[in-house]
């Protein structure tokens, strides 16, 4: 983006620090609304209803089989314990006779203990029955694990497909957002939402959804089995549920705001790092490493405090749940032991119930510990939803028109535009650029030069008036059609990862090799390409550092040359090339501008002396227009600009 364009926009957006040592992210506009955001997040999974149904089926089978295990193991314990007791009793007697004998001897406690057992005096341990139970338990756990693996596999497919769709939605949204959104949103903040936040959503869903289903089903299954084993002990175990809910809700309310802050500061730190990296050379030139480090440390400290607070507060849930679980475990052990001693419950059933109490409290603890992951994921989801809900650029007309010719006549008819409603910029501008005409736009920084050509590209919509291309209102054309007829070369060179050939053909991927070479030759790219090791197959490195700044600019000009647009916009396009190359490029541009309308934004007036029409802008208004000689003779604003560039240096030299 050119310097003029930046200065025109800066008044229209919130004033934030710019440059490599002044980056700050956008503050969160509102606190996280957990309920609606969570429902929307989990609602994204609904297109995969069939997959989720299979996940539920596999999980139900897996959990159902696993909760049967303790009951069967309790029976195995009964066989071992009661078999050992039976071995020590006199053979040939009955259980009733043994109990009566104990009571007759005053051993009522032992009699009560044996009354609750299934005894066959003198029989010993039934090895065959014990073996069958153990084999059955082993089989149950194996099958349960297989179904659990199947559930995890299907769920992974569902979650990753959902994240694929979310990333696709975000990519599409980015392409539909107006340029004004990027003016007020820092790049690092946007990158953080597209990368960090989506990755966090993916991890949160992956780690919590399966556990959430499994834990809830386990709680239900275990409660049923506990009531089957012992209703009294089941009631004691259920006391932990309201305690769990109270603890989880209380802690979650405190930690939620901290998670919002955590991801807000993550975005701010990403912005800081991104700006410091891209402006690394500038930071060193001005010796601002210490200031940059200080700002980074401050942002890092904010992120540390927010992250520590969020994780610490939410981390209280799990040990609290474990404490409650241990209390319930002790209560069950005491009451269960008393019931065994009283003959109202078998030892194996107490053992099974103790296992169920662990199975019961463990998923409750997991649900509590998942609170921080769910909160973090929902906090990230809301940041992504804010992006997805951002106001989009206006839709193309349903009855799109298209110019029949390619002459490139552009007419501004009483055009007005302002970035901010209370700050006028371009007011009632009218002009006509005839086909083949070169229109130069000059003026001081912030005069509205780049804004004027941005309106041609429909980067912004007009407040009033209209612009026509070959007689068709550009507002009635699709943006793709309009921009397909317009070529633009900016002061900032934007090249992409890939070969030089691919960069030249970026605007016309179907261009032939001959057309690419012709465009490269006309713009003097061919001259330096042959000095590179791989010629046109040379892969441009990060920021295209393996070619010079002037060569980068030549590549962008070749890209526009190959596209053969009806309208050509050059925004200080030759500012990065040396004087000799500039002359060659000007000659190439003369060929390119033939029979095409060209708009040239220039600060160096020497480059636009031959323009057919020169527009002098000041505060959004065209204050003068004419040829170079006409404007000099008028001795107005252009005359002052020209003398400021050339007369002063000559005077100084003398």
C-alpha positions as CSV (number, residue, x, y, z in Angstrom):
1,X,0.0,0.0,0.0
2,X,1.4,3.4,-0.9
3,X,2.3,6.1,1.6
4,X,-0.5,8.3,0.3
5,X,-3.1,5.6,0.7
6,X,-2.0,4.9,4.2
7,X,-2.2,8.5,5.2
8,X,-5.7,8.9,3.7
9,X,-7.0,6.0,5.7
10,X,-5.3,6.6,9.0
11,X,-7.9,9.2,10.0
12,X,-10.7,6.8,9.3
13,X,-9.7,4.0,11.6
14,X,-8.9,3.6,15.3
15,X,-5.5,5.1,16.1
16,X,-3.2,2.2,17.0
17,X,0.5,2.1,17.0
18,X,2.1,1.3,13.6
19,X,5.5,0.1,12.7
20,X,7.7,-2.6,13.9
21,X,7.8,-1.4,17.5
22,X,4.3,-0.2,18.1
23,X,2.0,-3.2,17.4
24,X,-1.0,-3.8,19.6
25,X,-3.9,-6.2,18.9
26,X,-7.5,-5.3,18.9
27,X,-9.1,-5.4,22.3
28,X,-11.9,-7.9,22.7
29,X,-15.2,-6.1,21.8
30,X,-17.3,-8.1,24.3
31,X,-17.0,-10.7,26.9
32,X,-17.5,-14.3,25.8
33,X,-21.1,-15.3,25.7
34,X,-20.4,-18.9,26.6
35,X,-23.8,-20.6,26.1
36,X,-24.7,-19.4,22.5
37,X,-21.1,-19.7,21.4
38,X,-20.8,-23.3,22.7
39,X,-24.1,-24.3,21.1
40,X,-22.9,-22.8,17.8
41,X,-19.6,-24.6,18.1
42,X,-21.2,-28.0,18.7
43,X,-23.8,-27.2,16.1
44,X,-21.1,-27.2,13.5
45,X,-20.9,-31.0,14.0
46,X,-24.6,-31.5,12.9
47,X,-23.8,-32.1,9.2
48,X,-22.1,-35.3,10.4
49,X,-25.2,-36.7,12.1
50,X,-24.6,-40.2,10.7
51,X,-21.0,-40.2,12.0
52,X,-22.0,-38.9,15.4
53,X,-24.7,-41.6,15.6
54,X,-22.0,-44.3,15.0
55,X,-19.9,-42.6,17.6
56,X,-22.8,-42.8,20.1
57,X,-23.4,-46.5,19.2
58,X,-19.8,-47.5,19.5
59,X,-19.4,-45.5,22.8
60,X,-22.6,-47.0,24.3
61,X,-21.4,-50.5,23.5
62,X,-17.9,-49.8,24.8
63,X,-19.1,-48.2,28.0
64,X,-21.8,-50.8,28.6
65,X,-19.4,-53.6,28.4
66,X,-16.9,-51.9,30.6
67,X,-19.4,-51.2,33.4
68,X,-20.3,-54.9,33.5
69,X,-16.7,-55.7,34.4
70,X,-16.7,-54.8,38.1
71,X,-19.9,-56.7,38.7
72,X,-18.4,-59.9,37.2
73,X,-15.1,-59.3,39.0
74,X,-17.1,-59.0,42.2
75,X,-18.5,-62.5,41.5
76,X,-15.0,-63.7,41.1
77,X,-14.1,-62.3,44.4
78,X,-17.1,-64.0,46.0
79,X,-16.0,-67.3,44.5
80,X,-12.5,-66.9,45.9
81,X,-13.4,-65.6,49.4
82,X,-16.4,-67.8,49.9
83,X,-14.6,-70.8,48.5
84,X,-11.7,-70.2,51.0
85,X,-14.2,-69.9,53.8
86,X,-16.1,-73.1,52.7
87,X,-12.9,-75.1,52.7
88,X,-12.4,-74.5,56.4
89,X,-16.0,-75.6,57.3
90,X,-16.8,-79.2,58.2
91,X,-17.7,-81.2,55.1
92,X,-21.1,-82.8,54.9
93,X,-22.8,-80.1,57.0
94,X,-25.1,-77.4,55.6
95,X,-24.7,-73.6,55.8
96,X,-27.7,-73.4,58.2
97,X,-26.1,-75.9,60.6
98,X,-22.8,-74.0,60.6
99,X,-24.6,-70.7,61.4
100,X,-26.7,-72.3,64.1
101,X,-23.6,-73.8,65.7
102,X,-21.9,-70.4,65.7
103,X,-24.9,-68.7,67.3
104,X,-25.1,-71.5,69.9
105,X,-21.5,-70.7,70.8
106,X,-22.3,-67.0,71.1
107,X,-20.4,-66.1,67.9
108,X,-23.2,-64.0,66.5
109,X,-20.9,-61.6,64.5
110,X,-19.3,-64.6,62.6
111,X,-22.8,-66.0,62.1
112,X,-24.1,-62.7,60.6
113,X,-21.0,-62.6,58.3
114,X,-21.6,-66.1,57.0
115,X,-25.3,-65.6,56.6
116,X,-24.7,-63.3,53.7
117,X,-22.4,-65.7,51.8
118,X,-23.1,-68.5,49.4
119,X,-21.3,-71.4,51.2
120,X,-20.9,-75.1,50.6
121,X,-19.0,-76.4,53.6
122,X,-15.9,-78.4,52.6
123,X,-16.2,-77.6,48.9
124,X,-13.4,-75.1,48.4
125,X,-12.9,-72.7,45.4
126,X,-14.7,-73.5,42.2
127,X,-11.8,-73.1,39.8
128,X,-13.8,-73.8,36.7
129,X,-16.5,-71.2,37.4
130,X,-13.7,-68.7,38.4
131,X,-11.9,-69.3,35.1
132,X,-15.1,-68.8,33.1
133,X,-15.7,-65.5,34.8
134,X,-12.2,-64.2,34.3
135,X,-12.3,-65.2,30.6
136,X,-15.6,-63.5,30.2
137,X,-14.2,-60.3,31.9
138,X,-11.1,-60.3,29.7
139,X,-13.3,-60.7,26.6
140,X,-15.6,-57.9,27.7
141,X,-12.7,-55.5,28.1
142,X,-11.1,-56.5,24.8
143,X,-14.4,-55.9,22.9
144,X,-15.0,-52.7,24.8
145,X,-11.5,-51.4,23.8
146,X,-12.2,-52.3,20.1
147,X,-15.5,-50.4,20.1
148,X,-13.8,-47.5,22.0
149,X,-11.1,-47.4,19.3
150,X,-13.8,-47.4,16.6
151,X,-15.6,-44.5,18.3
152,X,-12.4,-42.5,18.5
153,X,-11.6,-43.2,14.8
154,X,-15.1,-42.0,13.6
155,X,-15.0,-39.0,16.0
156,X,-11.6,-38.0,14.7
157,X,-13.0,-38.1,11.1
158,X,-16.0,-36.0,12.2
159,X,-13.9,-33.4,14.0
160,X,-11.3,-33.0,11.3
161,X,-13.9,-32.8,8.6
162,X,-15.6,-30.0,10.6
163,X,-12.3,-28.2,11.0
164,X,-11.7,-28.5,7.3
165,X,-15.0,-27.0,6.6
166,X,-14.4,-24.2,9.2
167,X,-11.1,-23.3,7.6
168,X,-12.8,-23.3,4.2
169,X,-15.5,-21.0,5.5
170,X,-12.9,-18.7,7.0
171,X,-10.9,-18.6,3.7
172,X,-14.1,-17.8,1.8
173,X,-15.0,-15.1,4.4
174,X,-11.6,-13.5,4.1
175,X,-12.2,-13.2,0.3
176,X,-15.6,-11.6,0.9
177,X,-14.5,-9.0,3.5
178,X,-14.2,-5.4,2.3
179,X,-10.8,-3.7,2.3
180,X,-12.0,-1.5,5.2
181,X,-12.0,-4.6,7.5
182,X,-8.3,-5.1,6.9
183,X,-7.7,-1.4,7.4
184,X,-9.0,-1.6,11.0
185,X,-7.7,-5.1,11.8
186,X,-4.0,-5.8,12.3
187,X,-2.4,-8.6,10.4
188,X,-1.1,-10.5,13.4
189,X,-4.6,-10.4,15.0
190,X,-6.2,-11.8,11.9
191,X,-3.5,-14.5,11.6
192,X,-3.9,-15.5,15.2
193,X,-7.7,-16.1,14.6
194,X,-7.1,-18.0,11.4
195,X,-4.3,-20.2,12.8
196,X,-4.0,-20.3,16.6
197,X,-7.7,-20.1,17.4
198,X,-8.8,-22.7,14.8
199,X,-6.1,-25.1,16.0
200,X,-7.2,-24.6,19.5
201,X,-10.8,-25.3,18.6
202,X,-9.7,-28.5,16.8
203,X,-7.7,-29.7,19.8
204,X,-10.5,-28.8,22.2
205,X,-13.1,-30.7,20.3
206,X,-10.8,-33.7,19.7
207,X,-9.8,-33.9,23.4
208,X,-13.1,-33.2,25.0
209,X,-15.9,-34.5,22.8
210,X,-15.0,-38.1,23.1
211,X,-14.3,-37.8,26.8
212,X,-17.5,-35.9,27.2
213,X,-19.7,-38.6,25.7
214,X,-17.8,-41.4,27.4
215,X,-17.9,-39.7,30.8
216,X,-21.6,-39.0,30.6
217,X,-22.5,-42.5,29.4
218,X,-20.2,-44.0,32.1
219,X,-21.9,-41.9,34.8
220,X,-25.3,-43.1,33.6
221,X,-24.2,-46.8,33.3
222,X,-22.4,-46.8,36.6
223,X,-25.4,-45.3,38.4
224,X,-27.7,-48.0,37.1
225,X,-25.2,-50.7,38.2
226,X,-24.8,-49.2,41.6
227,X,-28.5,-49.2,42.2
228,X,-28.6,-52.9,41.1
229,X,-25.7,-53.8,43.6
230,X,-26.8,-51.6,46.5
231,X,-29.4,-48.8,46.5
232,X,-28.2,-47.5,49.9
233,X,-24.6,-47.1,48.7
234,X,-25.8,-45.7,45.4
235,X,-27.6,-42.9,47.3
236,X,-24.4,-42.1,49.2
237,X,-22.4,-42.0,46.0
238,X,-24.9,-39.6,44.4
239,X,-24.1,-37.0,47.0
240,X,-21.0,-36.1,44.9
241,X,-23.1,-34.9,41.9
242,X,-24.4,-31.6,43.4
243,X,-21.0,-31.0,45.0
244,X,-19.4,-31.5,41.6
245,X,-21.9,-29.1,39.8
246,X,-21.4,-26.4,42.4
247,X,-17.6,-26.6,42.3
248,X,-17.5,-26.7,38.5
249,X,-19.9,-23.8,37.9
250,X,-18.3,-21.6,40.6
251,X,-14.8,-22.1,39.2
252,X,-15.8,-21.9,35.5
253,X,-17.4,-18.5,36.0
254,X,-14.2,-17.1,37.3
255,X,-11.9,-18.7,34.7
256,X,-14.0,-17.9,31.6
257,X,-13.0,-14.2,31.4
258,X,-9.4,-15.2,31.9
259,X,-9.5,-17.5,28.9
260,X,-11.0,-14.7,26.8
261,X,-8.0,-12.5,27.9
262,X,-5.6,-15.3,27.2
263,X,-6.5,-15.6,23.6
264,X,-6.8,-11.8,23.2
265,X,-3.3,-11.4,24.4
266,X,-2.2,-14.3,22.2
267,X,-3.4,-12.2,19.2
268,X,-1.7,-9.1,20.4
269,X,1.6,-11.0,20.9
270,X,1.3,-12.5,17.4
271,X,0.8,-9.0,16.0
272,X,3.9,-7.8,17.9
273,X,6.0,-10.7,16.6
274,X,4.8,-10.4,13.1
275,X,5.5,-6.7,12.9
276,X,8.9,-7.1,14.5
277,X,9.8,-9.8,12.1
278,X,8.7,-8.0,8.9
279,X,10.3,-4.7,10.2
280,X,13.4,-6.4,11.5
281,X,15.8,-4.4,9.3
282,X,14.1,-1.1,10.2
283,X,14.3,-1.9,13.9
284,X,18.1,-2.4,13.6
285,X,18.6,0.7,11.5
286,X,17.0,2.9,14.1
287,X,18.6,1.0,17.0
288,X,15.2,0.2,18.6
289,X,16.0,-3.3,19.6
290,X,15.7,-2.4,23.3
291,X,12.4,-0.7,22.9
292,X,11.0,-3.6,20.8
293,X,12.2,-6.1,23.4
294,X,10.5,-4.0,26.1
295,X,7.2,-4.0,24.3
296,X,7.5,-7.7,23.6
297,X,8.3,-8.4,27.3
298,X,5.2,-6.4,28.3
299,X,2.9,-8.3,26.0
300,X,4.5,-11.5,27.0
301,X,4.0,-10.7,30.6
302,X,0.3,-9.9,30.0
303,X,-0.1,-13.3,28.2
304,X,1.7,-15.1,31.0
305,X,-0.5,-13.6,33.7
306,X,-3.7,-14.3,31.7
307,X,-2.7,-17.9,30.8
308,X,-1.5,-18.6,34.3
309,X,-4.7,-17.3,35.8
310,X,-6.9,-19.2,33.4
311,X,-5.1,-22.5,33.8
312,X,-4.6,-22.1,37.6
313,X,-8.2,-21.3,38.4
314,X,-9.7,-23.9,36.0
315,X,-7.1,-26.4,37.3
316,X,-8.7,-26.1,40.8
317,X,-11.6,-28.2,39.5
318,X,-9.8,-31.5,39.1
319,X,-8.2,-31.7,42.6
320,X,-11.5,-30.5,44.1
321,X,-13.3,-33.3,42.4
322,X,-10.7,-35.8,43.5
323,X,-11.1,-34.7,47.1
324,X,-14.9,-35.1,46.9
325,X,-14.4,-38.5,45.3
326,X,-12.1,-39.7,48.0
327,X,-14.6,-38.6,50.7
328,X,-17.3,-40.6,48.9
329,X,-14.9,-43.6,48.6
330,X,-14.2,-43.6,52.4
331,X,-18.0,-43.4,53.1
332,X,-18.7,-46.3,50.8
333,X,-15.9,-48.4,52.3
334,X,-17.1,-47.8,55.9
335,X,-20.8,-48.4,55.2
336,X,-20.1,-51.3,52.8
337,X,-17.8,-53.0,55.4
338,X,-20.5,-52.7,58.0
339,X,-23.1,-54.3,55.6
340,X,-20.7,-57.2,54.9
341,X,-20.2,-57.7,58.6
342,X,-23.9,-57.6,59.1
343,X,-24.5,-60.2,56.4
344,X,-26.6,-57.9,54.3
345,X,-24.1,-57.7,51.5
346,X,-21.4,-59.9,50.0
347,X,-17.7,-59.0,50.0
348,X,-17.5,-59.2,46.2
349,X,-20.4,-56.7,45.9
350,X,-18.6,-54.2,48.1
351,X,-15.5,-54.6,46.0
352,X,-17.6,-54.1,42.8
353,X,-19.2,-51.1,44.4
354,X,-15.9,-49.6,45.3
355,X,-14.8,-50.0,41.7
356,X,-18.1,-48.4,40.5
357,X,-17.5,-45.5,42.9
358,X,-14.1,-44.9,41.3
359,X,-15.7,-45.3,37.8
360,X,-18.4,-42.8,39.0
361,X,-16.1,-40.1,40.4
362,X,-13.5,-40.5,37.7
363,X,-15.7,-39.3,34.8
364,X,-17.0,-36.5,37.1
365,X,-13.4,-35.5,37.7
366,X,-12.8,-35.7,33.9
367,X,-15.8,-33.5,33.2
368,X,-14.5,-31.0,35.7
369,X,-11.0,-31.0,34.2
370,X,-12.4,-30.7,30.7
371,X,-14.0,-27.4,31.8
372,X,-10.8,-25.5,31.0
373,X,-10.4,-27.1,27.6
374,X,-14.0,-26.4,26.7
375,X,-13.8,-22.8,27.9
376,X,-10.6,-22.2,26.0
377,X,-12.1,-23.8,22.9
378,X,-15.3,-21.8,23.1
379,X,-13.2,-18.6,23.7
380,X,-11.3,-19.3,20.5
381,X,-14.5,-20.2,18.7
382,X,-16.1,-16.9,19.5
383,X,-13.1,-15.1,18.1
384,X,-13.5,-17.0,14.9
385,X,-17.2,-16.5,14.9
386,X,-16.6,-12.7,15.1
387,X,-14.6,-13.0,11.9
388,X,-17.2,-15.1,10.2
389,X,-20.0,-12.7,11.3
390,X,-18.1,-9.5,10.2
391,X,-20.0,-7.4,7.7
392,X,-19.2,-8.5,4.1
393,X,-18.8,-6.4,1.1
394,X,-22.0,-5.8,-0.9
395,X,-23.0,-8.6,-3.2
396,X,-22.6,-8.3,-6.9
397,X,-25.7,-7.3,-8.8
398,X,-28.0,-10.1,-9.6
399,X,-28.3,-8.7,-13.2
400,X,-24.6,-8.0,-13.7
401,X,-23.8,-6.0,-16.8
402,X,-20.6,-6.3,-18.8
403,X,-19.0,-3.9,-21.3
404,X,-19.1,-5.2,-24.9
405,X,-15.8,-3.5,-25.8
406,X,-12.3,-3.4,-24.3
407,X,-11.5,0.2,-25.1
408,X,-11.1,1.2,-21.5
409,X,-13.0,4.5,-21.3
410,X,-13.4,5.6,-17.7
411,X,-15.8,8.3,-16.6
412,X,-16.2,9.7,-13.1
413,X,-19.6,11.3,-12.8
414,X,-19.9,13.5,-9.7
415,X,-18.2,10.9,-7.4
416,X,-18.0,11.4,-3.6
417,X,-16.4,9.1,-1.1
418,X,-15.3,9.3,2.5
419,X,-13.7,6.7,4.9
420,X,-15.4,8.3,7.9
421,X,-18.9,9.9,7.7
422,X,-17.7,13.0,9.4
423,X,-14.5,13.5,7.4
424,X,-15.0,14.3,3.7
425,X,-12.3,13.1,1.4
426,X,-13.3,13.0,-2.3
427,X,-16.2,15.3,-3.1
428,X,-18.1,15.7,-6.4
429,X,-15.2,14.6,-8.7
430,X,-15.9,14.4,-12.4
431,X,-13.5,13.5,-15.1
432,X,-13.2,11.5,-18.3
433,X,-10.3,9.2,-19.3
434,X,-10.4,8.4,-22.9
435,X,-9.2,5.1,-24.4
436,X,-5.4,5.1,-24.8
437,X,-5.0,8.1,-22.7
438,X,-2.5,8.3,-19.8
439,X,-3.9,10.1,-16.8
440,X,-1.3,11.1,-14.2
441,X,-2.4,11.9,-10.7
442,X,-0.2,14.1,-8.5
443,X,-0.5,15.8,-5.2
444,X,0.7,15.9,-1.7
445,X,0.6,12.9,0.6
446,X,-3.0,12.3,1.8
447,X,-4.5,14.2,-1.1
448,X,-6.6,11.2,-2.2
449,X,-4.7,9.9,-5.2
450,X,-4.6,6.2,-4.3
451,X,-8.2,6.4,-3.0
452,X,-9.3,7.6,-6.4
453,X,-7.9,4.5,-8.2
454,X,-9.1,2.2,-5.4
455,X,-12.6,3.3,-6.2
456,X,-12.0,2.2,-9.8
457,X,-11.2,-1.3,-8.5
458,X,-14.3,-1.2,-6.2
459,X,-12.1,-1.8,-3.2
460,X,-14.5,0.7,-1.7
461,X,-18.1,1.6,-2.7
462,X,-19.0,5.1,-3.6
463,X,-21.1,7.3,-1.3
464,X,-22.6,9.0,-4.3
465,X,-22.1,9.5,-8.1
466,X,-21.0,6.7,-10.4
467,X,-18.0,5.5,-12.4
468,X,-18.5,3.9,-15.8
469,X,-16.2,1.6,-17.8
470,X,-17.0,1.6,-21.5
471,X,-20.4,3.0,-20.7
472,X,-21.3,0.5,-18.0
473,X,-21.6,1.5,-14.4
474,X,-18.9,-0.5,-12.5
475,X,-21.4,-1.0,-9.6
476,X,-23.5,-3.1,-12.1
477,X,-20.5,-5.3,-13.0
478,X,-19.3,-8.2,-11.0
479,X,-16.0,-7.5,-9.2
480,X,-14.3,-10.4,-10.9
481,X,-15.3,-9.0,-14.3
482,X,-14.2,-5.5,-13.4
483,X,-10.9,-6.5,-11.9
484,X,-10.2,-8.9,-14.8
485,X,-10.3,-5.9,-17.0
486,X,-8.0,-3.9,-14.7
487,X,-4.3,-4.3,-14.1
488,X,-2.6,-2.8,-11.1
489,X,1.1,-2.4,-10.2
490,X,1.7,-1.1,-6.7
491,X,4.7,0.6,-5.1
492,X,4.9,-2.4,-2.7
493,X,6.0,-5.4,-4.7
494,X,3.9,-8.5,-3.9
495,X,5.4,-11.7,-5.1
496,X,4.3,-15.3,-4.2
497,X,6.1,-18.4,-3.3
498,X,6.9,-20.2,-6.6
499,X,8.9,-19.8,-9.7
500,X,9.5,-16.6,-11.6
501,X,7.4,-18.2,-14.4
502,X,4.5,-18.8,-12.1
503,X,4.7,-15.2,-10.7
504,X,4.5,-13.7,-14.1
505,X,1.6,-15.9,-15.1
506,X,-0.3,-15.3,-11.8
507,X,-2.9,-13.1,-13.5
508,X,-3.2,-15.5,-16.5
509,X,-2.5,-19.1,-15.5
510,X,-3.4,-20.3,-18.9
511,X,-0.8,-18.1,-20.7
512,X,1.5,-19.9,-23.1
513,X,5.3,-20.1,-22.7
514,X,5.7,-17.7,-25.6
515,X,3.3,-15.1,-24.1
516,X,5.3,-15.3,-20.8
517,X,8.6,-14.8,-22.6
518,X,7.1,-11.9,-24.6
519,X,5.8,-10.1,-21.5
520,X,9.2,-10.7,-19.7
521,X,11.1,-9.4,-22.7
522,X,9.0,-6.3,-23.1
523,X,9.4,-5.4,-19.4
524,X,13.2,-6.3,-19.3
525,X,12.7,-9.2,-17.0
526,X,14.2,-11.6,-19.5
527,X,17.4,-9.6,-19.3
528,X,18.2,-10.5,-15.7
529,X,16.4,-13.9,-15.6
530,X,19.1,-15.5,-17.7
531,X,21.7,-14.6,-15.1
532,X,19.8,-16.7,-12.4
533,X,20.9,-20.4,-11.9
534,X,17.5,-21.8,-13.0
535,X,16.2,-19.0,-15.2
536,X,12.4,-18.9,-15.3
537,X,12.3,-21.9,-13.0
538,X,14.1,-20.0,-10.2
539,X,12.1,-20.4,-7.0
540,X,11.6,-17.1,-5.2
541,X,12.7,-17.4,-1.5
542,X,10.9,-15.8,1.4
543,X,10.1,-12.2,0.5
544,X,11.8,-12.9,-2.8
545,X,15.2,-12.0,-1.3
546,X,17.1,-13.8,-4.0
547,X,16.2,-10.9,-6.5
548,X,16.8,-7.2,-6.0
549,X,14.1,-4.7,-5.2
550,X,14.2,-3.3,-8.8
551,X,13.9,-6.8,-10.2
552,X,10.9,-7.5,-8.0
553,X,9.2,-4.5,-9.4
554,X,10.0,-5.5,-13.0
555,X,8.3,-8.9,-12.3
556,X,5.1,-7.2,-11.1
557,X,5.1,-5.0,-14.2
558,X,5.6,-8.1,-16.4
559,X,2.6,-9.8,-14.5
560,X,0.4,-6.8,-15.4
561,X,1.8,-6.7,-19.0
562,X,0.8,-10.4,-19.5
563,X,-2.8,-9.8,-18.2
564,X,-3.4,-7.2,-21.0
565,X,-6.0,-5.2,-19.1
566,X,-8.3,-2.6,-20.5
567,X,-7.4,-0.2,-17.6
568,X,-3.9,0.0,-16.2
569,X,-3.1,1.5,-12.8
570,X,0.4,2.3,-11.8
571,X,0.9,3.4,-8.2
572,X,4.5,4.6,-8.1
573,X,5.3,1.5,-10.1
574,X,8.9,2.6,-11.0
575,X,10.0,3.9,-7.6
576,X,12.2,0.9,-6.8
577,X,14.1,0.7,-10.1
578,X,17.3,2.5,-11.0
579,X,17.3,5.5,-13.4
580,X,18.4,3.5,-16.4
581,X,15.9,0.7,-15.8
582,X,13.2,3.3,-15.2
583,X,13.7,4.6,-18.7
584,X,13.4,1.1,-20.1
585,X,10.3,0.4,-18.0
586,X,8.7,3.7,-19.2
587,X,9.2,2.6,-22.7
588,X,7.7,-0.8,-21.9
589,X,4.8,0.9,-20.3
590,X,4.3,3.1,-23.3
591,X,3.7,-0.1,-25.4
592,X,1.5,-1.6,-22.7
593,X,-0.6,1.6,-22.5
594,X,-1.3,1.6,-26.2
595,X,-5.1,1.7,-26.7
596,X,-5.6,1.3,-22.9
597,X,-6.6,3.8,-20.3
598,X,-3.8,4.3,-17.8
599,X,-3.8,5.9,-14.4
600,X,-0.3,6.8,-13.1
601,X,0.2,7.9,-9.5
602,X,3.5,9.6,-9.2
603,X,5.5,11.7,-6.7
604,X,8.4,12.1,-9.1
605,X,7.0,14.5,-11.7
606,X,9.7,13.8,-14.1
607,X,8.1,10.4,-14.8
608,X,4.7,11.9,-16.0
609,X,5.8,14.8,-18.2
610,X,4.4,13.0,-21.3
611,X,1.0,12.1,-19.7
612,X,-2.0,13.1,-21.8
613,X,-3.7,14.5,-18.8
614,X,-2.4,15.4,-15.4
615,X,-4.7,15.7,-12.4
616,X,-3.6,17.7,-9.4
617,X,-5.4,16.7,-6.3
618,X,-5.6,18.4,-2.9
619,X,-7.8,17.3,0.0
620,X,-9.8,15.0,-2.3
621,X,-10.5,17.6,-4.9
622,X,-9.1,18.0,-8.4
623,X,-7.8,21.5,-8.2
624,X,-6.0,21.5,-11.6
625,X,-5.9,19.4,-14.8
626,X,-4.1,19.7,-18.1
627,X,-0.9,18.7,-19.7
628,X,2.6,19.3,-18.2
629,X,3.2,22.4,-20.2
630,X,-0.3,23.8,-19.7
631,X,-0.1,23.4,-15.9
632,X,3.4,25.0,-15.8
633,X,2.1,28.0,-17.7
634,X,-0.8,28.3,-15.4
635,X,1.6,28.7,-12.4
636,X,-0.8,27.1,-10.0
637,X,-0.6,24.1,-7.7
638,X,1.3,21.9,-10.2
639,X,3.8,24.7,-10.8
640,X,4.5,24.9,-7.0
641,X,5.0,21.1,-6.8
642,X,7.3,21.1,-9.8
643,X,9.5,23.9,-8.5
644,X,9.6,22.2,-5.1
645,X,11.2,19.2,-6.7
646,X,13.4,20.7,-9.3
647,X,14.1,24.4,-8.6
648,X,15.2,23.9,-5.0
649,X,17.8,21.2,-5.7
650,X,19.2,23.3,-8.6
651,X,19.3,26.4,-6.4
652,X,21.1,24.4,-3.7
653,X,23.6,23.0,-6.1
654,X,24.5,26.5,-7.3
